[in-house]
Amino acid sequence: MQEMLKITGIRKSFSTLDVLKGVDLTVHKGEVVSLIGPSGSGKTTLLRCANFLDQAEDGTMVLDGQTYHLGHVRRTEMYEARRHTAFVFQNYNLFLNKTALQNVTEGLIVARKMPRDEAEARAQKALEKVGLGNRGASYPNQLSGGQQQRVAIARAIATDPKIIYFDEPTSALDPELTGEVLGVMRQLAKEGMTMLVVTHEMGFARNVSNKVVFMENGVVVEEGFRVGRVVEPLATHAGVGRRAEAEVIAAVPVDEVVFALIAGFREVRDLVLLVAVVFQLLHGIEVEVRCFVAGGQTLRRVLAKGGIRFDF
């Protein structure tokens, strides 16, 4: 299968904080690759460096056969790479004083030097593709969050990119609006669009992605779908089983599966993500926490109590 994007040894720091520590990642043409992991693991920074919104300090990137040395890339190379990519931001990044149609045409006219008539025709087609063909004259404040994000996706696909980067495209949306955005992304996946997606939507990662990449602390911990391949790094890299103070504070059977939370993490949302990814991604089972119990058991032992088999 043809490689669309291959990143090797990418490094990025902010002041004294190492955010990316030699990350390798490959996305093949037509693939949907989901990046998951706790907040602060480097997922968004990886996307931004891949699209030169932030500049990496080291590493190489091959985009559709063209090699870029990320530590000393020229401005002309950045512009050339961006002609083949598109970026969908978490918070839409629409011009508030421009209509939906104008938001899509702006980059085509200004950056691509496309004639206005051609740009408007392409923008209208892109809006129709995301279900907003009749909202071209609407301003962002006249659209719901889900509609605004669909305009942002229309803006991306109007440039005819070879790969689209999505940075948590549904995180700013209410749950009832998330589905309409994910629906558009599913349709793009069916049509063969290459996508690299930072997401917390485990259903999307499970049902749409060809590959799931788990990041933590600036490195790729694991790739794939198998239980053992995901649970093991969660247990190892979270320090479970190696730190006596890492207690299991919840272990509750839900639909014959145990959902465990491990103490000692900074954010509850990250706690939930670390373990819920195993069940939602690999088993398709929604889980919830019903009670808290003290204990000093490792994640492996607690899950084993719930009948989960491991294949390490």
Helices and strands as residue ranges (DSSP letters): E 3-14, E 17-28, E 32-36, H 43-50, E 58-63, E 66-69, G 70-72, H 75-82, E 85-88, H 100-110, H 116-129, G 140-142, H 145-158, E 163-167, H 175-190, E 195-198, H 202-207, E 211-216, E 219-223, H 227-237, E 248-254, E 257-262, H 268-276, I 277-281, H 282-283, H 299-305
